[in-house]
Amino acid sequence: MFLFYLTLLILAYSVEQSSAHGPITALSFGKDIQSYMMLQLDMEPVKEAISVCSWINKKTADGAHDSWFTYNAPSKMHEILIAGKIRGWAIMNQNHIENSQAVPSNEWHHVCITWGYETKTRVLYFDGKAIAQEASGDVKLTMGGTIAIGQYHKTATMEATFNNYPFGGELLKLNVYKRQLEAGEVSKMFSSGMCSDFEDSLVGEAFLRWETILYATERHGTITEVPITCPGDHWKVLYFADFYNKVVDDEILKKMEDQFEVLEEFRGHKIDEPLIQHLREHH
């Protein structure tokens, strides 16, 4: 019986150390031109300022034109275009934002493009740092176009017209904001990490939210949901508190201490007196 309780203790420790917020969900796009998402929105709220930010996990070679976000208008193709290879394929207001940053494959990185009519600048950020900034001139975003996610789209219509350059990678927390984010905000977004709630502080500034893309946007081809496990201790403590209150009392704990030397490993590491006292007081 005591071995059973000890096993439960070990399971409570090992299983629940995985996440502070539980798994979060990324989208994985098939490596074909049939896998995409498309939206036609009223772009008026972002006519004079816009920011597009996302975590990306690039899966193609550096030479591929693996665009994961495009906005094309009827009179202006490539108003916005961002590829996994941002070197040469970061475009805002039809103009390339010159940079030399290659995006490594099979690694998560954060990319953000911001632009504002008031500042007349467009800025490209990689992993929280501004790597290119250029004057944009006296222009505004052209209206009436279409957003495509996961493909290099070539038209302003909802008709799927693609070159053979599928993105084929993974996206997480792709958000479009209706103002030019400040450098400190982009830096904080990256430094807070993939699993943070920082984006929630900008929800009032959002034009297109990740939740809308994830749950309310039609998917074409092969697009699968990928759970991302986040590090942290929050769920571990809550789970152990619940387990402790239901299963472990002082008598059982004392008997296990007397009979199992292995429990000494937990003392000072997991099942120590300060923790037990904390659990009793707060849970």
Backbone bond lengths (Angstrom), bond angles and torsions (degrees), N, CA, C in turn:
res aa  C-N    CA-C-N  psi(-1)  N-CA   C-N-CA  omega(-1)  CA-C   N-CA-C  phi
1 M - - - 1.456 - - 1.528 111.15 -
2 F 1.340 114.86 -43.83 1.460 117.86 179.57 1.518 111.09 -64.15
3 L 1.329 116.61 -36.28 1.458 119.77 177.52 1.522 110.41 -62.80
4 F 1.331 115.66 -35.67 1.462 120.10 177.44 1.525 110.74 -62.15
5 Y 1.358 115.89 -46.63 1.460 119.45 179.53 1.523 111.15 -63.42
6 L 1.342 115.70 -39.71 1.461 119.42 179.66 1.520 110.28 -63.25
7 T 1.330 116.64 -41.44 1.460 120.78 177.94 1.523 110.50 -60.01
8 L 1.342 116.65 -43.30 1.454 119.68 178.18 1.516 111.62 -61.91
9 L 1.332 115.94 -39.41 1.456 119.58 177.57 1.518 111.23 -61.19
10 I 1.319 116.03 -45.08 1.466 120.43 -179.89 1.517 110.35 -62.87
11 L 1.345 116.65 -42.92 1.461 120.31 178.67 1.524 110.78 -63.77
12 A 1.332 116.32 -42.50 1.465 119.92 179.35 1.512 110.54 -59.68
13 Y 1.329 116.77 -36.28 1.462 121.12 179.96 1.513 111.49 -74.12
14 S 1.336 117.29 -47.51 1.460 120.10 -170.05 1.513 112.67 -77.67
15 V 1.335 118.68 -37.02 1.450 120.58 -174.88 1.514 111.67 -76.42
16 E 1.317 117.75 -39.32 1.447 120.05 -168.60 1.514 114.57 -94.27
17 Q 1.331 117.93 14.56 1.452 118.20 176.27 1.520 111.79 -90.53
18 S 1.340 117.25 9.92 1.449 119.86 -168.08 1.514 115.01 -80.89
19 S 1.328 119.91 -34.37 1.450 116.81 -166.37 1.511 114.06 -148.48
20 A 1.349 113.48 141.50 1.457 118.84 174.89 1.518 111.36 -83.47
21 H 1.312 118.18 -27.14 1.452 121.35 -176.58 1.523 111.79 -127.60
22 G 1.299 119.28 4.91 1.447 121.72 -171.52 1.519 108.86 82.48
23 P 1.328 118.29 170.30 1.460 120.69 -178.93 1.527 111.35 -62.37
24 I 1.322 116.99 143.04 1.456 121.89 171.08 1.521 107.36 -107.66
25 T 1.321 116.38 162.85 1.462 120.32 -169.82 1.517 111.68 -113.54
26 A 1.323 115.81 125.68 1.457 123.17 171.13 1.521 108.78 -103.61
27 L 1.321 116.69 166.45 1.460 121.92 175.15 1.516 109.20 -114.17
28 S 1.324 115.81 130.93 1.463 122.51 177.79 1.518 109.01 -109.01
29 F 1.331 116.38 124.42 1.462 122.24 -176.50 1.523 110.10 -97.61
30 G 1.335 115.97 137.33 1.456 120.48 177.39 1.523 111.59 -63.37
31 K 1.313 116.59 151.47 1.464 121.38 -178.33 1.522 110.27 -86.29
32 D 1.330 115.15 60.59 1.469 122.10 -179.42 1.521 107.65 -153.97
33 I 1.324 116.98 163.25 1.460 119.91 -176.04 1.525 112.25 -81.94
34 Q 1.322 117.63 -0.44 1.464 120.51 176.88 1.531 112.46 -86.99
35 S 1.335 117.61 -8.17 1.460 120.98 -174.69 1.529 109.83 -101.55
36 Y 1.339 115.11 108.86 1.462 119.42 -176.53 1.522 110.10 -163.23
37 M 1.335 114.53 169.65 1.459 123.57 171.49 1.526 107.02 -133.23
38 M 1.335 116.56 148.12 1.462 119.36 -175.98 1.526 110.64 -145.10
39 L 1.332 115.42 140.50 1.458 120.81 179.40 1.524 110.23 -138.04
40 Q 1.325 115.95 143.58 1.461 121.17 173.25 1.528 106.64 -120.36
41 L 1.317 116.51 105.48 1.452 122.65 -173.18 1.524 110.71 -117.83
42 D 1.315 115.90 160.15 1.450 121.20 170.70 1.525 107.57 -73.50
43 M 1.319 116.97 110.05 1.461 121.77 -173.43 1.527 112.90 -88.24
44 E 1.319 118.37 6.15 1.464 121.38 -177.88 1.533 112.46 -54.42
45 P 1.349 119.59 -40.42 1.473 118.77 -179.18 1.530 114.55 -63.10
46 V 1.342 117.44 -18.83 1.469 119.56 -179.65 1.529 111.45 -114.26
47 K 1.315 116.94 20.12 1.459 121.05 -177.74 1.519 112.26 -63.59
48 E 1.341 116.77 -34.03 1.466 120.10 -175.20 1.522 113.33 -112.16
49 A 1.310 118.25 -1.41 1.468 120.39 177.54 1.523 108.78 -169.01
50 I 1.323 115.21 140.81 1.463 119.07 -179.33 1.531 109.00 -157.48
51 S 1.317 115.06 149.18 1.467 121.71 171.92 1.524 107.58 -137.70
52 V 1.316 115.95 133.63 1.462 122.12 177.28 1.522 107.55 -120.52
53 C 1.324 116.78 119.61 1.463 121.07 -175.43 1.524 110.00 -133.42
54 S 1.316 115.83 143.31 1.461 119.61 177.93 1.516 110.41 -163.06
55 W 1.327 115.09 153.72 1.455 121.75 163.61 1.515 107.02 -86.49
56 I 1.326 117.41 135.09 1.463 120.34 179.03 1.529 109.70 -131.49
57 N 1.308 114.27 146.10 1.465 122.41 173.16 1.519 106.40 -120.89
58 K 1.316 115.56 96.90 1.464 122.65 -174.88 1.531 110.18 -72.87
59 K 1.324 116.24 136.69 1.464 120.25 -177.40 1.528 113.21 -119.16
60 T 1.326 117.18 -4.21 1.458 120.56 -176.88 1.529 111.00 -102.50
61 A 1.328 115.04 171.16 1.460 120.73 177.16 1.524 109.93 -70.71
62 D 1.314 116.65 162.57 1.456 121.37 -174.26 1.520 112.60 -62.94
63 G 1.317 117.96 -27.96 1.454 120.70 -176.49 1.514 114.42 -80.97
64 A 1.317 118.49 -7.93 1.463 121.03 -176.35 1.524 111.41 -76.83
65 H 1.341 115.39 143.38 1.457 121.28 177.12 1.534 107.85 -90.39
66 D 1.311 116.21 65.41 1.461 122.19 -169.58 1.526 111.49 -89.32
67 S 1.317 115.41 73.60 1.453 120.66 -175.89 1.524 110.93 -70.75
68 W 1.328 115.62 133.01 1.470 119.26 176.63 1.520 112.27 -109.07
69 F 1.340 117.75 -11.42 1.462 120.35 176.86 1.518 109.14 -147.46
70 T 1.327 116.07 126.17 1.470 119.96 172.52 1.529 109.08 -135.40
71 Y 1.320 114.17 147.46 1.460 120.72 168.30 1.521 107.21 -131.31
72 N 1.331 115.31 116.48 1.451 122.11 179.46 1.521 109.83 -115.45
73 A 1.316 116.54 134.79 1.461 122.07 177.05 1.529 109.33 -108.10
74 P 1.343 118.12 161.19 1.469 119.78 -176.61 1.517 114.33 -55.38
75 S 1.318 117.22 -39.60 1.463 119.25 -176.73 1.527 112.55 -100.54
76 K 1.329 116.69 -5.69 1.462 119.81 -176.81 1.524 110.26 -142.72
77 M 1.315 115.88 104.80 1.451 120.02 173.33 1.531 109.39 -74.39
78 H 1.294 116.07 152.06 1.471 122.11 175.44 1.524 112.10 59.02
79 E 1.318 116.73 43.54 1.458 118.08 171.16 1.532 109.16 -60.27
80 I 1.327 114.83 -41.21 1.470 120.04 172.77 1.530 107.60 -137.24
81 L 1.324 116.08 132.72 1.457 121.02 175.49 1.527 108.56 -148.59
82 I 1.319 115.63 127.31 1.462 120.87 177.97 1.520 107.80 -131.29
83 A 1.313 116.04 130.75 1.458 120.81 -179.83 1.524 109.93 -118.51
84 G 1.336 115.65 164.76 1.455 120.48 173.70 1.515 110.27 -58.89
85 K 1.319 114.55 -36.24 1.463 120.79 171.66 1.527 107.07 -89.83
86 I 1.342 117.49 89.51 1.459 118.12 -175.67 1.518 111.92 -73.46
87 R 1.322 118.26 -19.04 1.458 121.01 176.58 1.526 108.51 -64.81
88 G 1.326 116.50 108.79 1.460 120.49 -179.75 1.509 113.65 87.15
89 W 1.331 117.93 -10.30 1.464 119.30 -177.58 1.519 111.30 -129.67
90 A 1.314 115.53 39.19 1.458 121.94 169.48 1.526 106.01 -115.42
91 I 1.323 115.99 110.25 1.471 120.90 -171.59 1.523 109.54 -127.15
92 M 1.335 116.13 134.47 1.468 122.95 174.61 1.515 107.94 -140.51
93 N 1.349 117.54 133.12 1.468 122.50 -176.06 1.530 111.09 57.36
94 Q 1.315 116.13 40.26 1.471 123.94 179.37 1.523 114.16 71.46
95 N 1.296 119.04 -7.05 1.462 121.03 -174.87 1.513 111.51 -106.61
96 H 1.334 115.69 137.52 1.458 120.93 175.14 1.525 110.72 -66.49
97 I 1.304 115.35 140.40 1.468 120.38 171.75 1.522 106.23 -96.23
98 E 1.307 116.37 102.87 1.451 120.69 -172.66 1.526 111.65 -62.59
99 N 1.317 115.69 127.80 1.462 120.09 178.99 1.514 108.75 -157.31
100 S 1.306 116.34 163.61 1.466 121.49 -178.84 1.523 111.99 -117.31
101 Q 1.338 116.36 17.55 1.462 120.44 -175.21 1.530 111.53 -84.86
102 A 1.320 116.67 115.63 1.452 120.93 171.45 1.527 108.79 -88.22
103 V 1.319 117.02 141.95 1.460 121.37 177.76 1.520 108.38 -96.41
104 P 1.317 119.05 116.83 1.467 120.52 179.08 1.528 111.17 -61.10
105 S 1.314 115.81 146.83 1.463 120.72 177.65 1.519 110.68 -83.01
106 N 1.333 114.30 154.00 1.472 122.75 175.23 1.523 113.08 59.57
107 E 1.323 115.57 33.97 1.462 122.31 174.82 1.530 108.07 -141.64
108 W 1.312 116.20 145.12 1.457 119.62 176.16 1.534 109.80 -81.30
109 H 1.330 115.17 130.56 1.464 121.62 175.58 1.520 109.18 -138.49
110 H 1.321 115.47 160.11 1.462 121.17 -177.91 1.522 109.63 -109.84
111 V 1.329 116.31 129.12 1.465 122.40 -179.31 1.520 108.62 -127.65
112 C 1.329 115.29 138.53 1.460 120.25 -178.87 1.531 108.85 -146.53
113 I 1.326 116.21 133.18 1.464 122.03 171.47 1.520 107.99 -117.11
114 T 1.330 116.60 131.06 1.459 120.79 178.47 1.529 109.53 -126.72
115 W 1.314 115.38 150.69 1.473 120.59 177.40 1.522 109.25 -154.33
116 G 1.349 115.48 145.79 1.454 120.11 175.51 1.515 111.28 -144.24
117 Y 1.329 115.87 137.51 1.460 120.55 177.16 1.526 110.77 -66.45
118 E 1.304 116.34 -35.31 1.465 120.17 -179.32 1.523 111.69 -66.65
119 T 1.330 116.83 -43.16 1.466 120.07 179.71 1.523 112.00 -82.45
120 K 1.349 115.31 -20.95 1.469 121.86 -176.91 1.540 111.70 53.84
121 T 1.309 114.02 40.12 1.460 119.95 176.90 1.527 109.52 -136.51
122 R 1.306 115.22 149.58 1.464 122.19 170.99 1.520 107.15 -121.36
123 V 1.323 115.76 137.11 1.461 121.16 -173.57 1.516 109.13 -129.41
124 L 1.313 116.03 136.61 1.467 122.58 176.40 1.523 108.36 -110.76
125 Y 1.325 115.58 127.75 1.461 121.83 179.45 1.526 109.67 -114.91
126 F 1.316 115.59 141.55 1.464 121.96 174.11 1.521 107.77 -131.46
127 D 1.319 115.90 121.40 1.472 122.09 -177.83 1.524 111.93 49.88
128 G 1.340 114.03 46.38 1.455 120.70 172.35 1.507 116.81 84.68
129 K 1.340 117.67 -5.56 1.460 121.34 -178.04 1.525 110.89 -114.27
130 A 1.319 115.92 138.28 1.461 120.52 176.31 1.531 108.86 -72.26
131 I 1.332 116.70 117.87 1.463 120.49 -178.76 1.526 112.16 -106.35
132 A 1.340 116.68 -9.19 1.463 120.11 176.44 1.516 109.19 -159.88
133 Q 1.328 115.60 140.38 1.459 120.93 177.24 1.517 108.18 -144.21
134 E 1.336 115.61 130.70 1.461 119.94 -176.51 1.521 110.31 -138.25
135 A 1.322 115.50 153.92 1.458 120.62 173.45 1.519 109.29 -72.43
136 S 1.335 115.92 139.97 1.467 119.55 -178.35 1.516 113.14 -105.90
137 G 1.321 116.83 -11.36 1.452 118.84 178.67 1.522 112.75 78.39
138 D 1.320 115.60 -172.05 1.464 122.32 -174.70 1.526 110.27 -89.58
139 V 1.352 115.62 66.99 1.472 120.83 -177.50 1.522 109.26 -127.41
140 K 1.328 114.60 157.39 1.458 121.83 172.62 1.524 108.26 -127.02
141 L 1.322 115.85 161.06 1.455 120.02 -179.28 1.524 109.83 -66.94
142 T 1.305 116.08 133.97 1.458 121.47 -179.30 1.524 110.17 -76.14
143 M 1.319 115.75 136.74 1.464 121.25 -175.10 1.533 112.03 -89.51
144 G 1.344 114.67 169.54 1.457 121.50 170.08 1.503 116.52 86.49
145 G 1.333 117.96 13.31 1.454 119.86 -174.09 1.521 114.67 -101.72
146 T 1.313 114.47 -164.99 1.464 122.83 -173.84 1.518 110.19 -131.50
147 I 1.319 115.45 139.23 1.463 122.35 174.49 1.525 108.68 -97.32
148 A 1.318 116.40 130.87 1.464 121.80 173.76 1.522 108.60 -120.86
149 I 1.321 115.88 138.00 1.461 122.46 -179.72 1.521 108.55 -121.57
150 G 1.330 115.93 124.53 1.458 120.43 176.88 1.511 115.66 96.34
151 Q 1.346 117.99 2.74 1.467 120.94 178.85 1.526 110.74 -148.43
152 Y 1.329 114.13 159.44 1.465 121.39 173.05 1.525 107.17 -87.78
153 H 1.334 115.64 92.18 1.463 122.43 -173.64 1.523 110.25 -84.42
154 K 1.333 116.67 144.97 1.467 119.87 -172.20 1.525 114.20 -117.73
155 T 1.334 118.72 -1.32 1.464 119.30 -178.07 1.522 109.90 -129.94
156 A 1.352 114.98 174.01 1.462 120.60 178.40 1.519 111.48 -97.84
157 T 1.324 117.00 2.56 1.460 121.07 -176.71 1.528 110.45 -100.88
158 M 1.334 114.78 173.34 1.455 120.85 177.58 1.531 111.75 -79.96
159 E 1.307 116.39 -0.75 1.473 119.68 175.81 1.528 108.92 -71.85
160 A 1.318 115.87 130.45 1.472 120.60 -178.11 1.526 109.56 -75.67
161 T 1.317 115.98 103.97 1.462 122.05 179.00 1.518 107.97 -124.66
162 F 1.322 115.70 103.09 1.455 120.66 -171.58 1.521 111.39 -124.82
163 N 1.328 116.10 148.84 1.456 121.33 163.64 1.521 107.68 -81.63
164 N 1.302 116.24 172.25 1.466 119.70 -177.94 1.523 110.65 -84.62
165 Y 1.342 115.56 58.56 1.460 121.09 179.75 1.532 109.98 -131.19
166 P 1.310 118.33 66.84 1.471 118.96 -179.12 1.521 111.66 -66.59
167 F 1.313 115.40 149.30 1.454 120.82 176.37 1.531 109.65 -69.03
168 G 1.310 116.80 -55.64 1.460 121.07 173.81 1.515 115.43 64.82
169 G 1.333 117.82 15.04 1.461 120.58 -179.05 1.515 111.79 -113.68
170 E 1.321 116.27 -155.33 1.453 121.74 -177.29 1.526 110.21 -123.83
171 L 1.321 115.38 143.72 1.459 122.25 178.22 1.519 109.84 -124.91
172 L 1.314 115.30 147.04 1.463 121.44 177.48 1.520 108.86 -145.61
173 K 1.308 115.85 132.91 1.470 121.78 176.60 1.522 112.57 56.32
174 L 1.322 116.53 47.55 1.460 121.60 171.76 1.522 108.07 -76.21
175 N 1.322 116.66 112.68 1.458 122.83 179.92 1.524 109.68 -127.49
176 V 1.317 115.64 142.69 1.465 121.90 174.80 1.523 107.30 -115.90
177 Y 1.333 115.97 126.35 1.459 121.34 -176.02 1.529 110.40 -109.87
178 K 1.333 115.03 151.46 1.458 120.00 -175.10 1.528 112.53 -96.07
179 R 1.303 115.93 31.38 1.461 121.67 170.18 1.526 107.88 -156.25
180 Q 1.320 115.52 168.57 1.457 120.24 176.59 1.521 108.60 -82.58
181 L 1.324 116.03 110.94 1.456 119.62 179.74 1.525 110.41 -63.46
182 E 1.306 115.73 147.33 1.457 120.60 177.83 1.523 110.38 -80.78
183 A 1.327 115.64 159.02 1.461 120.72 -177.23 1.526 111.40 -57.80
184 G 1.326 116.31 -40.82 1.460 119.96 -179.49 1.515 112.78 -64.06
185 E 1.327 116.44 -34.12 1.464 120.45 179.37 1.527 110.72 -69.61
186 V 1.324 116.91 -42.65 1.458 120.07 178.47 1.524 110.42 -65.96
187 S 1.319 116.06 -41.08 1.466 120.19 177.79 1.524 110.94 -60.56
188 K 1.329 116.14 -43.48 1.463 121.01 179.82 1.522 111.00 -66.59
189 M 1.314 116.55 -37.59 1.458 120.87 178.53 1.522 110.89 -59.35
190 F 1.330 115.64 -41.56 1.467 119.54 178.74 1.513 111.93 -74.23
191 S 1.327 116.64 -48.48 1.464 119.96 -174.70 1.525 111.92 -66.39
192 S 1.319 117.39 -27.00 1.463 120.15 177.80 1.519 111.60 -69.48
193 G 1.326 116.64 -24.93 1.452 120.55 174.43 1.516 114.00 95.53
194 M 1.330 114.26 165.40 1.454 121.74 -177.70 1.519 112.23 -60.27
195 C 1.324 116.81 -31.00 1.459 121.12 -171.95 1.521 113.80 -94.96
196 S 1.321 117.82 5.47 1.456 120.23 -175.20 1.526 111.21 -80.62
197 D 1.336 114.75 170.05 1.461 121.90 174.91 1.526 111.42 -101.20
198 F 1.334 117.47 16.82 1.459 119.46 -173.56 1.526 111.79 -58.28
199 E 1.333 117.57 -38.82 1.467 120.45 -178.88 1.521 112.10 -58.82
200 D 1.326 117.05 -26.92 1.470 119.64 179.08 1.526 111.35 -62.97
201 S 1.326 117.18 -28.43 1.468 119.99 179.84 1.530 111.37 -71.59
202 L 1.327 117.19 -14.02 1.466 121.74 -179.63 1.520 112.43 -109.03
203 V 1.328 116.77 12.06 1.464 119.71 -173.69 1.529 111.46 -60.42
204 G 1.333 116.99 -32.79 1.455 119.67 178.69 1.518 113.46 -69.68
205 E 1.328 116.73 -15.53 1.465 122.35 179.92 1.529 111.96 -98.36
206 A 1.317 116.86 -1.27 1.467 120.25 -172.62 1.529 111.61 -78.38
207 F 1.316 115.48 137.83 1.465 122.98 171.63 1.524 109.83 -99.11
208 L 1.319 116.30 -44.91 1.465 121.91 175.84 1.520 107.35 -132.62
209 R 1.330 116.75 115.35 1.458 121.33 -174.69 1.530 111.10 -92.30
210 W 1.340 114.43 151.77 1.459 120.83 176.24 1.530 111.20 -57.38
211 E 1.312 117.04 -37.00 1.460 119.79 179.60 1.523 111.63 -62.70
212 T 1.327 117.15 -34.87 1.470 120.67 176.97 1.521 110.42 -67.46
213 I 1.321 116.22 -43.19 1.467 120.20 177.99 1.523 110.49 -64.13
214 L 1.312 116.19 -42.64 1.457 121.41 -174.51 1.522 112.81 -71.61
215 Y 1.331 116.94 -39.89 1.456 119.75 -170.49 1.522 115.25 -113.88
216 A 1.328 118.70 -16.61 1.463 119.09 -172.01 1.521 113.90 -131.82
217 T 1.330 117.63 19.87 1.462 121.52 178.73 1.520 109.13 -119.80
218 E 1.329 115.89 132.26 1.463 120.60 -176.97 1.531 110.85 -63.56
219 R 1.321 115.31 137.36 1.460 121.98 178.87 1.523 109.82 -106.65
220 H 1.318 115.07 139.31 1.459 120.95 177.50 1.531 108.83 -119.61
221 G 1.318 115.61 146.34 1.461 119.87 178.47 1.517 111.33 71.56
222 T 1.338 114.99 -141.83 1.461 121.31 -177.16 1.525 109.98 -105.13
223 I 1.315 115.46 101.90 1.465 121.86 174.92 1.522 106.44 -129.34
224 T 1.298 116.65 117.33 1.460 120.34 -175.69 1.524 110.85 -116.04
225 E 1.317 115.42 152.43 1.450 121.26 176.62 1.525 109.88 -87.21
226 V 1.317 115.39 133.12 1.469 121.48 -177.89 1.523 108.45 -119.84
227 P 1.337 118.44 117.78 1.464 119.41 177.57 1.521 111.00 -74.94
228 I 1.325 116.62 132.96 1.459 123.19 177.15 1.527 107.38 -109.02
229 T 1.316 116.39 118.63 1.463 120.44 179.96 1.520 109.96 -83.86
230 C 1.310 115.67 128.71 1.458 121.08 -176.79 1.519 110.95 -100.64
231 P 1.315 118.32 139.53 1.469 120.49 177.82 1.519 111.01 -74.36
232 G 1.321 115.49 155.05 1.447 119.58 177.53 1.513 112.25 153.20
233 D 1.326 115.82 172.49 1.460 120.98 -175.53 1.519 113.80 -116.44
234 H 1.318 117.99 -6.83 1.454 120.16 -169.83 1.534 112.51 -58.73
235 W 1.343 115.65 -52.01 1.465 118.91 -178.32 1.511 110.85 -66.89
236 K 1.318 117.41 -32.39 1.463 121.12 178.67 1.528 109.96 -58.56
237 V 1.323 116.77 -48.41 1.459 120.31 -176.94 1.529 110.77 -67.60
238 L 1.336 117.23 -43.48 1.452 119.11 -179.88 1.526 111.13 -63.36
239 Y 1.311 115.64 -43.30 1.465 118.90 -178.73 1.521 109.52 -64.89
240 F 1.323 116.85 -45.09 1.453 119.38 -178.32 1.527 110.38 -64.99
241 A 1.330 117.43 -37.24 1.452 119.73 177.86 1.520 110.73 -60.30
242 D 1.327 115.58 -45.95 1.454 119.73 179.00 1.523 110.86 -62.43
243 F 1.331 115.76 -44.46 1.456 120.62 178.90 1.525 110.71 -62.67
244 Y 1.325 116.27 -43.33 1.462 120.76 -177.59 1.534 110.82 -62.05
245 N 1.328 116.03 -45.61 1.455 119.02 -177.37 1.523 112.58 -65.34
246 K 1.336 116.57 -30.51 1.446 120.12 -176.46 1.527 113.27 -87.48
247 V 1.320 118.02 -30.62 1.461 120.70 -167.75 1.519 113.18 -117.04
248 V 1.335 116.95 -44.28 1.461 119.70 -168.28 1.525 110.73 -99.19
249 D 1.320 116.39 125.81 1.446 120.48 169.59 1.526 108.05 -119.70
250 D 1.320 116.63 176.68 1.462 120.25 -175.29 1.523 112.44 -60.44
251 E 1.337 116.95 -37.79 1.460 120.27 -177.75 1.525 111.09 -65.42
252 I 1.315 116.02 -45.36 1.468 119.79 179.86 1.526 110.25 -64.84
253 L 1.331 116.23 -43.61 1.453 119.46 -179.46 1.527 110.83 -61.57
254 K 1.336 117.51 -41.82 1.461 121.21 -179.50 1.526 110.59 -64.29
255 K 1.323 117.30 -42.73 1.456 120.47 179.80 1.524 111.08 -64.60
256 M 1.320 116.40 -38.50 1.463 119.00 178.75 1.523 110.12 -67.30
257 E 1.331 117.30 -39.64 1.462 120.28 177.69 1.517 111.09 -60.93
258 D 1.329 116.53 -38.80 1.469 121.01 -178.97 1.524 111.94 -69.75
259 Q 1.342 116.70 -31.70 1.462 118.87 -169.86 1.521 113.83 -104.07
260 F 1.298 118.36 -15.93 1.457 118.43 -174.47 1.523 109.84 -129.08
261 E 1.317 115.40 111.37 1.459 119.93 178.54 1.520 111.39 -63.91
262 V 1.324 115.52 -29.24 1.453 119.30 -177.23 1.524 111.29 -60.05
263 L 1.336 117.24 -25.34 1.443 119.34 -179.69 1.525 112.09 -63.78
264 E 1.334 116.01 -24.73 1.461 118.96 177.40 1.523 110.72 -59.79
265 E 1.326 116.34 -28.53 1.463 119.88 178.20 1.529 110.54 -63.81
266 F 1.338 116.02 -34.24 1.456 119.63 -179.27 1.518 111.39 -76.43
267 R 1.332 116.70 -33.13 1.467 118.20 178.39 1.529 109.64 -64.38
268 G 1.307 116.62 131.63 1.452 121.01 -176.45 1.511 112.58 80.83
269 H 1.344 115.85 -5.82 1.465 118.74 179.39 1.525 110.41 -121.76
270 K 1.331 115.20 -43.52 1.447 117.86 -179.97 1.531 111.67 -136.32
271 I 1.326 116.62 -59.97 1.458 119.62 -175.60 1.528 108.84 -93.64
272 D 1.312 117.53 65.93 1.457 120.07 179.36 1.527 109.69 -102.81
273 E 1.313 116.44 165.53 1.453 121.40 -173.55 1.538 113.16 -61.07
274 P 1.334 118.73 -42.56 1.471 118.02 177.96 1.523 112.73 -59.01
275 L 1.336 116.64 -38.97 1.459 119.60 179.53 1.523 110.33 -66.56
276 I 1.335 116.25 -46.31 1.463 119.83 -179.93 1.522 110.41 -59.00
277 Q 1.325 116.84 -42.25 1.461 120.73 179.04 1.534 110.37 -63.77
278 H 1.321 115.82 -41.28 1.466 120.55 178.62 1.516 110.45 -61.97
279 L 1.332 116.91 -44.57 1.458 120.85 -179.29 1.526 111.32 -62.72
280 R 1.309 115.49 -41.28 1.475 119.08 179.83 1.526 111.61 -64.58
281 E 1.331 116.41 -37.83 1.455 120.14 -175.90 1.525 113.40 -78.45
282 H 1.352 116.16 -33.32 1.470 119.29 -170.02 1.515 114.05 -114.10
283 H 1.313 119.12 -11.52 1.461 120.18 -178.10 1.512 111.30 -124.54
